[in-house]
Amino acid sequence: MSTEPLIHGLVPQRLAQIRELMHREGVHALLVPSADPHLSEYLPGYWQGRQWLSGFHGSVGTLIVTGDFAGVWADSRYWEQATKELEGSGIELVKLVPGQPGPLDWLAEQTPEGAVVAVDGAVMAVASARTLGSLLEERGARLRTDIDLLKEVWTDRPGLPDQPVYAHLPPQATVSRVEKLSTLRQSLKERGADWHFIATLDDIAWLFNLRGADVSFNPVFVSFALINQQQATLFVALDKVDAQLRAVLEQDGVRLRDYSEAASALREVPGGASLQIDPARVTVGLLDNLGGDVKLIEGLNPTTLAKSRKSLADAEHIRRAMEQDGAALCEFFAWLESAWGRERITELTIDEHLTAARTRRPDFVSLSFNTIAAFNANGAMPHYHATPEAHAVIEGDGLLLIDSGGQYLGGTTDITRMVPVGTPTAEQKRDCTRVLKGVIALSRAKFPRGILSPLLDAIARAPIWAEQVDYGHGTGHGVGYFLNVHEGPQVIAYQAAAAPQTAMQPGMITSIEPGTYRPGRWGVRIENLVLNREAGNSEFGGFLEFETLTLCPIDTRCLEASLLTREEKDWFNAYHAEVRRRLSPLLEGDALQWLNERTMAI
């Protein structure tokens, strides 16, 4: 039975309760971001306040409630989903479009003089709070961050996650936590910082060579860290760390304190000391605990850049993980082709069989995100997710988009492939081929070391723009090492700020995933992961190039090969030859036969 009618019935009640509290507290507008105290992309249930209050289940979105208006700001990935989920709720979808005002700008324009805007400071970044506070101050209004209105009305709020913490061990953990802490302390010394506070979960997991399962698909655990030259303190629920691991951590100079003590520890930072923080990655509610004479040194967390630059040893483990993942995909696709016409296949069936294939592979831990199996019109929603209540049967003619990934002890994978169902149309083949041309263009590129990653976006879009087609999402995101499938600081997206920290450096792993989406008809996306590697030096400096890491055939039956240039065909055939060479030893029977057929030269 679908839960949508139930949710739609509850949302107006919840809005009414929130508005009563707003009236009582003298609040004109309430801002509810998609965030937690760690400013994570994927949130534990305890912090899914925007989803609970609005009924919109997209992973990203911002809710604003006033006395007579409620709206969710979402980008183009979620427009179709949000339209369906917000229908009848009393909440409007406000479409986020690059270059147009976002929710903070809207609040600044709509809030009357003397009014108060409230947001839970525990889940709002320092940088965002400063921006909004300044905008409101210009209008004579005020931002209040010391109140959590949801706390009073969300009576069935889930508890904090309680999964155990475990060590990420050699050989996959190629650098010890002692070495990582030493490197971090040297960075702090160079910046003149006495202390460093980290709230981002993947930074903490990487720094301490620890992993967990508090957030779906991301092997991280809810925690904070506070480091100086003498001591590293990890704030985590103590019952999540067993005695043996605690002893190892203590031996490495890591002290444990309960998760709830992070705020009091910040109050204990001595006056006159300097504390390094990333204002985009720490919440204002936490920093409000600092004494007024603590000096802030602001900038990117040193661990964020260090984590993004995978070592040569890391890269070897990642290549092995990609081979295992590619072999699992070949087994899955061989099953899929044998099952056409014999079994009833749905988008849910795809997820089940693909997950089973990955689970059989060595060192597999979990999926890296919810599998997207989207047939025809569902593929036009970039973040579509099939449910038992709403999914498609895969039959007839068209395109099946499969975007999936796995977490392995030696790496994180993320891949999208198009599958022909029956006979794709000529227009569908043109869309697939055009998107492939974008993948090839960026995959073949050489670029200056240190170029700001958003500037590379146009390389992938150029073959798509040439036919006056575009797509609303970015072309690429960073990927972790047995960590979050989305990681910074680099991002290939013209919509992103070309900030200094986005500079491309050796060892970074990034996705290349251009697309084309035709609402109500179909969607196309092809995705590989690539590794930045040295391409040599010239009189103009050092250059980088991409090594394609992902190993899985790109189905030629979705393509119109005549639209590819000779250079594009050469790249395509060389890629397929490498896929066949690397995966053949891991396969047998039908899967090996499928691989050989799908990697034939064009």
N, C-alpha and C positions, 0 to 999 in steps of 0.2 A: 504494500500500500504506500502511495506517495505521501511524503511528509509536507509537501508544499502548502496545501490548504491549511494545515495546522500552523505552520510558520507564519503564513500570511495573516491568520487570525490573531496570533500572539503579538506580532510586531506593532500594530496600532496600540495594543494595551501597554506594551513596554514603552512606546513613545509617550503615551499619556502619563505614565509614572515618572519618566525622566523629566517631562515638562513641569510636573508638579514640584519636583525637587529643584529644578532651575528657578522657578518662581520663588520658592522659599528662600533660596540662597542669593537671590538678586542677580541671576546669571541670564544674560541676553542670548548667548549662543554657546553651545557645547560642541567641541571638536573631539571626534573619536578616531584616531589614526589606526592603521593596521600595524601595531607595534607592541613590543614588550620591553622590559627594562634593559634588554640586550640589543634592541633595535634589529631583531632578526627578521628575515624574509618569511620564514615559515614559523608559525607560532604554536606553542603548546596551548591546549584548550583553555587553560586558566586565563590567558590573555587574548582570547578571541572575542573581545568585547564588541568590536565593530560588526562582526558576523552575527553575534547574538542579538544585538539591538536592531540591526537592519534586515536580517534574513538573506543578505548577499554573501555568497560563499567564496567569491574570488579571493585569491591570496593577497591581492593588493587593492586598496581602495581607501578613501577617506570619507567619513560620515560627518555631516554638520547638521545640528538640530537647533532651530530657533522656536519661538512661540508659534509661528505660523508657517514654517517651512522645514522640510527635511530633505537632504540630498546626499547621494553618494557620488563622489568624483572617481571615475575609473577611466583607464586608457583603452585604446581600441581592441586590445586582446580580450576584454571582458564585456564589450558592449552588448552582444547578443545574450550572453549569460545574465548580465545584470538586468536587462530589459525583462527577461522572463521571471527572474527571482524577485524583482521589486514590484511587479505588477500587483496592484491591489493593496500594497502595504502602506500607501500614503507617503512613500519616499520616492523622489525623482532621481533619475539617472542624469548626472551632469557629465558630459563627455569631455575628457581631458584631451586637448589637441595641442601639439607642440607650438609654442609661440603665443598661446592664448592664456589668460589668467587661470591660475589654479585655485585650490580651496583657500589658501592663505590670503591670496589677493582678493578673493571674493569676500572673505571676512573683513578685510581692511576697508573694502568699498561699502559693505552693507551694514557694518556695526555703527550705530549712532553715537554721537558724542556722549561721554559719561557712562557708557555701557561697559559690561564686563563679559569677556569671553573666557570660558573655562576649558581646561584640558588637564588630564591627569599627568602631572609632571614626571611621574615614574616611567612614562612611556613616550616622552617627547624629547627628541634630541636637543642638546644645548643650542646648536646652530639654528634649528627651526624655531625654538622658543625665542631666541634673540630676534630673528627676522620678523616673526609675527608680533612680538612685543613692540618693536620699533614702528611697524606699520600702524598698529592700534594707537600707539602714543601720538602719532602724527594727527590722528583724528580726535584726540582727547579721550580715547577709550583705554581700557586696561585689560591685560592678560593675567588670569589667575591660574597658577599651576599647583596649588596646595590642596586640591580637592579631587576625589574620585567618586563622582556621582553614581557610576555603575555599581559600586560596592554595595550600596544600600538596596538596590532593586534586583540585582542578579543573585537571587537566593539559591539557585541550584548550580552555582559556579563550580566548575571542576576543580579538583585539588591540583597542587603542584606536581609535576612529573617526578617519578621515584625510581627510575631505572638505574641499575648499578653502573658505576664508572669502572673502566678497565684500561689496561695499558696497551698502547700500540707499540709492538715489540719489533726488534730486529728479526729478520733482515729488512722488512719493509720500512721500519723506522730507521732511517739511514744516518740520522744525527741525534745524539743523546740530548736529553732535556738539560743536562748540566752545560753542554756546549751552547745550546740555544739561549739559556739564561745568561751565560757569559757574554755572548754576542749582543744580547739586548742591553745588558748593563753598560757595555762599551758605547752603544748608541746613546744611551741616556747621558753618559758622561760627556759625550761630544755635544749634546744639546744643552748641557748645563742643568739637567733635571735631577733632583734628589729622589723623586718618587715617580712611579708610573702606575696609572689605574687603567685596567682593561675590562670592558664589559662584553665585548663581542665573543660569542661562544666558539666560533671556529678558530679565532686567534688563540684563545685559551687552550683549546684541545691540541692545536698544533704546537704551541710553546711547551706544554708539559708532556707531550707524547701520550695523551690520554684520549679515550673515546667513550661515547655513551650512546643512549638511545632515547633521550628526552624529547627530541623533535623528530617527527616522522621523516624518514628518508635521509636525514642528516645525522651522522654519527657523533653528535655533540651532547653536552650535558649542561644544565643550568648552573651557572657559576659566575663569579667575579675573580679578579686577581689584582693584587697590590704588591708592587715590587720596588725595593730599593737596592742599594749596593750590598747590603748584608743579608737580606731576607726576602723570600718570595712567599706570599701568603695566598692560598687558594681558598675561596669562600664557596663551599658546596655542602649540601645536606650530608652530614657526617655518616649517616647509616648507608650511604651509597658507595662508600669506599671501604673495602674489607681491610682487616688488620695487616695482611701481608703487603698489600699495595701501599697502605699508609706508612709502613715501615720503610719501604723502598723510597717513597717520596721524602720522608724525613731525612733519610740518608743522603739524598740529593739536595738537601737544603730547602725543601718545600714544606711550609707549615700549613696545617689545615685549620680553618675556622668555619663555623656554621654559615650557611648561605645568608641567613638573616642578619649577620653581624657586619655586613659590608658597609652599611651606612654609619654605624658607630666607629668602624675603623677609619673612615674618611674624617670623621670628627677628631680622631686622634692624630691626624697628620699635624706635626708641630708647626706653630706659627713661624713665618719667615721662610719656610721650606718651599721648594719649587716642585710642582706636580705636572707631569706631561700627560695630556689627554687628547683624544681626537674628538673635537666638538660635534662632529657628525655621527659619532658612534657611542656617545655617553649621554645619558638623560639628565635633564635639568633637575629632576627630583633628587637624583643621587648627589650631584655637585652642590646642591643647596646645603648639604651637611658639612661642607668645608668651612674652616674658619676664614674670616674676611681677609686675613693677612697672608694666606697661602697664595703664592704666585703661580699662575697657570702658564704652562708652555704648551701651545696648541699646535697640532699637526697630525699627519697620518700616523697611526700606530706603527712603530717599526716592524712589528710582527706581520702586519698586513703585506708589506712589500716583500719581506723575507719569505713568507709563506707562499707567495705567488711565484717565486723564482725556484722552480724545482731543480734539484741537483742532477748531475749526470747519473748518479746511482738511483735517484727517484725515477728518472725517465726510463731506466731499464725496467723497473718494476711496473711502470705504467704501460710500457709496450707489451709486457706479458699479460697484464690484465686486459688490454685491448684484444689480444689474440684469443683469450678465453671468452670474452664477451662476443667477439665476432663468430667464434665457433658455435656459441649458444644460439646466436641469431640464425646461422645457417641451418642448424637442426630445426629451429622453429619454422623457418620459411619452407624447408623441405616437407615438414608435416603439413603446413598450411596448403601447399599445392596438392598434396595427396588427398587432403580432406575435402577440397572443393567438390561439390556434387554428392558427396557421401555423408556428410555431417551438416547439421544446422550450425552455422558459425555466426556469432554475434560479436559486437565490439568487446563484450565481456569475455567471450571465449578467447579472443586474441590475447588479452591481458593474462588470463589464467595459464595458457600454454607457453607464452613467452617468459613469464615469471618462473614456471617450472623448468624451462630449459636453462635459464640462468642459475637456478638453485642447484643444478647438478654440476656446476663448474667449480673447480678448486678455488678456495679463498673467497668465495662469494659470501657477502654478509647480508645485504638487503637491496631493494630497489633504491635508486637515487632520487626518484620522484614518482608521482602517480603516472602510470602508463597512460599515454594518450593514444587511443585507437579510435579513429574518427573516419567514418565512411561518408563520402559525397558531401552533402550539405553540412554535416557536423565538422568536417575538416576546415570549414571556413571560420571556425572559432579557434584561434590559436591555443587557448588553454582549456579546450573542451575536455570533459571527463565523463565517461559513460557511467551510469548507475543502474542498479537493478530496476529502478522505476522508469528510467528514460535511457534507452540505448537503441541502436539500429541493428537489424539483421543484415548481414553482408551477402547480398544476392543481386543478380541483374548485372548491369554494366556501370563502370565508374572507377573512382580512385579511392583507395584506402590509405590514409596517412597514419603511420605508426611512429610515435615519438616516445622513446623509452631509455632507461639507463640503469646501471647497477653500481653498487658499492662493493668494491673488493678490497682486501687488505692492502693491495698494492696499487690502488687507483680508483678513480671515479669515472664512469662512462656516461655519455649522453649522445644519442644518435637518432636521427629521423630518416625514414625511408618511405618511398611511395610504392604502393603495390597495385598493379592493374587488376581490376575485377571485371571479368568478361572482356569486353572490347572498349577501351577508353576512346573518347572522341578525338578528332584532330585538334580541337581547341584545348582539350585537357593535355594532350601530348605537347602542344606548343608551350603551355604554361610550365609543364615539368622541365622541358628543355631550356626554357628561358631561365628558370631558377637554377638549373644545373650550370648554365653559363656564368651566373653570378658566383656560384661556389668555386668554379674553376678559376675565374678571374682573380679572386682574392687568394685562393690557395697557391697560385703561381707567383704572387707578388713578392718582390724584394722591396725593402723600405729601410730608411735610416734608423739605426739604433737610437732609441729614445724618442721616436716620433710619438705624438699624443694619439692614443689608440682611436678616439672617435673620428679622427681624420681619415682612417682607412675605410670607413663605412662606404664611401662613394664608389670605391673600386668594385665591391660586390653589386652595388645597385646600378652601375652604369649600363650593363647589358639589359637590365630590366627597365630602367628609365628610358632606354633607347626606343622602346615600344610603348612609351607613355603608360607604364604600369608601375605600381609602387606597393609597399607593405608598411604597416604601421608600427611594427616592433623593431628593436635593434637587430643588427646582424650577428653580434657575438657577445658572449659573456665569459668571464674567467671561470675556470673550473678547479676545484680543490683536489688534493691528493688524499684519497680516502677521507674526504671532508665534504663541505657543501658543494652541491652541483653548480651553484651560482656563487662566485667569489670575485672580489675586487683585487687590486684597484682598477685594472684595465677593463674597458668595455668598448666594443665596436658598435657605435650608435651615434649618428649625427645629432640625435636629440640630447645626448649627454654633454655635460660641460667638458671642454677640452682642458682639464686642469693638469697641473704639473705631475700629480701622482699617477695619472693615467698613462705615463710614458711606457712604451713597449721595451721590455728587457728580456735577455736570454732566459729560457727556462719557464716562461709563462705559458700556460695552456688556455686556449680560448676556443669557443665554438665559432663555426661559420655556418649560418643558417638563414639565408634569405628565403623569401616566400612570396606567394601570390594567393589572395583570398577573394573568392567571389561569393558573397553572402547568399545563402539559400541554394547554392549550387555545389561548390567544392572548394577545397583549399589544397595548396601545394607547399611543402617545405622539405628541403633536403639539408641534412646537417652532418657535419664531421667535426671532430675536435682536432686542433692543430697545436703544435709546440713551436715556440719561438726558438730558433737556433742561429748561430753565427753564419753569415753568408760571405764573410771576408771584408777586407778594407780596401778603400780606394783613396785618392787624393781628397775625396769629399767626406772621409770618415768611415766609421764602421757601419755595416749593413746587416740586417736580419732577413731571414726567410722562414717559411712555415714548413714543418714536417707534418704530414697528415698522419695522425695517430689511429683514427677510427678505421676498422678493417671489416667491411661488409659490402657486398656487391650493390651497385645502384642499378635497378632493374631497367634494362634497355627497352622493354616492352612499353614503358611509360614515355619514351622519348621519340622525337622526330629527328633522327640522326643527321638528316640532310641540313638541318639548321646549325650544326656544329662546324666550326672551322677545322682545318687540318691540325692546328696547334691544340685545339680543345680535344679533338679525338686522340691525339697523341698522349695528352695528359690522362684522359679517361682510360685508355688502354694500358698505360703504364701503371696507373692506380690499380686496375683490376688484376694485372699480372702480379703485383706485390701482394694483394689480398689473397690470391690463389696460392702463392708461394708460402705465405706465413700461416694460412689456415689449414691447408691440405693435411699437414702432419697430425692435426688434432681431430680429423673427421674420418668417417668411413661410411660405407653404404649409401643410403639415399641422400644424406646431408652432403657427402663428398660429391656425389653426382650432381646435386643441385648447384653446388659451388662451381664446379667445372662448367656447367651450362651457362650460368649467369655471369661468368667472367670471360666469356668469349669476346675476342676483339671485334670492334665495329669499324 
